[in-house]
Amino acid sequence: MSYPRKGAKQISEVANGLIDPVLARRAGINTALLGSWDDIVGADFADCTRPEKIAWAKRNGPGEGGYQPGVLTIACEGARALFLTHAQGELIQRINSFFGFAAVHQIRIVQKPVSQYAKRSRTPVPLKGAAALKLEGMMEGIEGDKLRAAVQRLGTAVLGNRKPGR
């Protein structure tokens, strides 16, 4: 059994300690909200939404009163924004229960891409076996070198992406 070293911290604690003040200053949010976002919004909106920032109300002076809830800006993909608009009331309640106080009173939805797509290699993996022979048979009548190379790239990409049984 290993015991933690005195004064040792997890890397996530150190990173959150560095990132949280910057996020709070720039966007009004913290890493806890970002990390728990999928649980807060649920399976319906986890893959198509991302919190952008919370705009807190400006206070003019000390006599203006106490705390005022802010406006949460959420990035949402495409037509799912309409469904998110209909679920705003429930989502505000979930966010406020996450914070433990009335942190948000309104949601602003911005349509933009959310998911990070992995960059794919532009060159497909060369074909082997029966697929390579099939492609060669299809390209027999093509005479131009550039056209032949283009059709071979296309055929390699199309035939190479097939899964067994299809």
C-alpha positions as CSV (number, residue, x, y, z in Angstrom):
1,M,0.0,0.0,0.0
2,S,1.4,3.4,-1.0
3,Y,0.9,6.5,1.1
4,P,0.8,9.9,-0.5
5,R,3.8,12.0,-0.1
6,K,3.6,15.0,2.2
7,G,2.9,18.1,0.1
8,A,2.3,16.1,-3.1
9,K,-0.6,17.3,-5.2
10,Q,-2.4,15.7,-8.2
11,I,-1.7,17.3,-11.5
12,S,-5.4,18.1,-12.0
13,E,-5.4,20.2,-8.8
14,V,-2.4,22.2,-10.0
15,A,-3.8,22.6,-13.5
16,N,-7.3,23.7,-12.1
17,G,-5.5,26.1,-9.8
18,L,-3.8,27.7,-12.8
19,I,-6.7,27.6,-15.2
20,D,-9.7,28.6,-13.0
21,P,-8.6,32.2,-12.4
22,V,-8.1,32.7,-16.1
23,L,-11.4,31.2,-17.0
24,A,-13.2,33.2,-14.2
25,R,-11.6,36.4,-15.4
26,R,-12.2,35.8,-19.2
27,A,-15.4,33.8,-19.3
28,G,-16.9,33.8,-15.8
29,I,-16.9,30.0,-15.7
30,N,-14.7,27.4,-14.0
31,T,-13.3,23.9,-14.8
32,A,-15.8,22.3,-12.6
33,L,-18.6,23.5,-14.8
34,L,-16.7,22.4,-18.0
35,G,-15.9,19.0,-16.5
36,S,-19.5,18.4,-15.4
37,W,-21.2,19.8,-18.4
38,D,-22.2,16.4,-19.9
39,D,-23.9,15.5,-16.6
40,I,-25.7,18.8,-16.3
41,V,-27.2,18.9,-19.7
42,G,-27.8,15.2,-20.0
43,A,-27.4,12.8,-23.0
44,D,-29.7,14.8,-25.2
45,F,-27.4,17.9,-25.4
46,A,-24.0,16.6,-24.2
47,D,-22.6,16.0,-27.7
48,C,-23.8,19.2,-29.3
49,T,-23.4,21.9,-26.7
50,R,-20.6,23.6,-24.8
51,P,-20.7,26.5,-22.3
52,E,-18.9,29.5,-23.6
53,K,-19.1,32.1,-20.9
54,I,-21.2,33.6,-18.1
55,A,-21.8,37.4,-18.4
56,W,-22.3,38.7,-14.8
57,A,-24.4,41.9,-14.3
58,K,-22.3,45.0,-13.8
59,R,-22.6,46.8,-10.5
60,N,-22.4,50.5,-10.5
61,G,-21.6,51.0,-6.8
62,P,-21.8,49.6,-3.3
63,G,-25.4,50.8,-2.7
64,E,-26.8,48.9,-5.7
65,G,-27.5,45.8,-3.8
66,G,-26.2,42.2,-3.6
67,Y,-25.6,39.6,-6.1
68,Q,-27.4,39.4,-9.5
69,P,-27.5,36.2,-11.6
70,G,-25.8,36.2,-15.0
71,V,-26.4,35.2,-18.6
72,L,-24.9,31.9,-19.8
73,T,-23.8,31.7,-23.4
74,I,-23.9,28.2,-24.8
75,A,-22.5,27.1,-28.2
76,C,-24.8,24.7,-29.9
77,E,-24.6,22.9,-33.2
78,G,-27.2,23.4,-36.0
79,A,-30.8,22.6,-35.6
80,R,-30.3,21.2,-32.1
81,A,-30.4,24.8,-30.9
82,L,-34.2,24.8,-31.4
83,F,-34.6,21.9,-29.0
84,L,-32.2,23.5,-26.5
85,T,-34.3,26.7,-26.6
86,H,-37.4,24.6,-25.6
87,A,-35.4,23.0,-22.7
88,Q,-34.0,26.3,-21.4
89,G,-36.1,26.4,-18.2
90,E,-35.0,23.0,-17.1
91,L,-31.4,23.6,-18.1
92,I,-31.3,26.8,-16.0
93,Q,-32.6,24.9,-13.0
94,R,-29.9,22.2,-13.5
95,I,-27.1,24.7,-13.8
96,N,-28.3,26.6,-10.7
97,S,-28.5,23.4,-8.7
98,F,-25.0,22.6,-9.8
99,F,-23.7,25.9,-8.5
100,G,-25.9,25.7,-5.4
101,F,-27.4,29.2,-5.9
102,A,-29.2,31.2,-8.6
103,A,-26.1,31.8,-10.8
104,V,-27.9,32.0,-14.1
105,H,-31.2,33.6,-15.0
106,Q,-31.0,33.5,-18.8
107,I,-29.4,31.4,-21.5
108,R,-28.0,32.8,-24.8
109,I,-27.6,30.3,-27.5
110,V,-24.9,30.7,-30.2
111,Q,-24.9,28.4,-33.2
112,K,-21.4,27.1,-34.0
113,P,-19.5,23.9,-34.3
114,V,-18.9,22.2,-31.0
115,S,-17.3,18.8,-31.5
116,Q,-13.7,18.5,-32.3
117,Y,-13.1,16.4,-35.4
118,A,-9.9,14.5,-35.6
119,K,-7.9,15.4,-38.7
120,R,-7.8,12.6,-41.1
121,S,-4.9,11.6,-43.3
122,R,-5.5,12.7,-46.9
123,T,-3.8,9.6,-48.3
124,P,-5.8,6.4,-47.9
125,V,-4.2,3.1,-46.9
126,P,-3.2,1.1,-50.0
127,L,-5.6,-1.8,-50.9
128,K,-4.5,-5.4,-50.6
129,G,-5.7,-8.7,-52.0
130,A,-9.1,-9.0,-53.7
131,A,-9.9,-5.3,-53.3
132,A,-6.7,-4.3,-55.1
133,L,-7.5,-6.7,-57.9
134,K,-11.1,-5.4,-58.2
135,L,-9.9,-1.8,-58.4
136,E,-7.3,-2.7,-61.1
137,G,-10.0,-4.4,-63.1
138,M,-12.2,-1.3,-62.9
139,M,-9.4,0.9,-64.1
140,E,-8.4,-1.1,-67.2
141,G,-9.9,1.3,-69.8
142,I,-8.5,4.5,-68.4
143,E,-5.6,5.9,-70.6
144,G,-4.6,9.2,-69.1
145,D,-2.1,9.1,-66.3
146,K,-3.6,11.9,-64.2
147,L,-7.1,10.5,-64.6
148,R,-5.9,7.0,-63.7
149,A,-4.2,8.3,-60.6
150,A,-7.3,10.2,-59.5
151,V,-9.6,7.3,-60.0
152,Q,-7.1,5.0,-58.1
153,R,-7.1,7.4,-55.2
154,L,-10.9,7.6,-55.2
155,G,-11.3,3.8,-55.5
156,T,-8.7,3.2,-52.8
157,A,-10.6,5.5,-50.4
158,V,-14.0,4.0,-51.3
159,L,-13.1,0.3,-51.2
160,G,-10.7,0.8,-48.2
161,N,-13.5,2.2,-46.0
162,R,-15.8,-0.8,-46.4
163,K,-16.3,-3.0,-43.3
164,P,-16.6,-6.8,-43.7
165,G,-20.1,-7.9,-44.4
166,R,-21.1,-4.8,-46.4
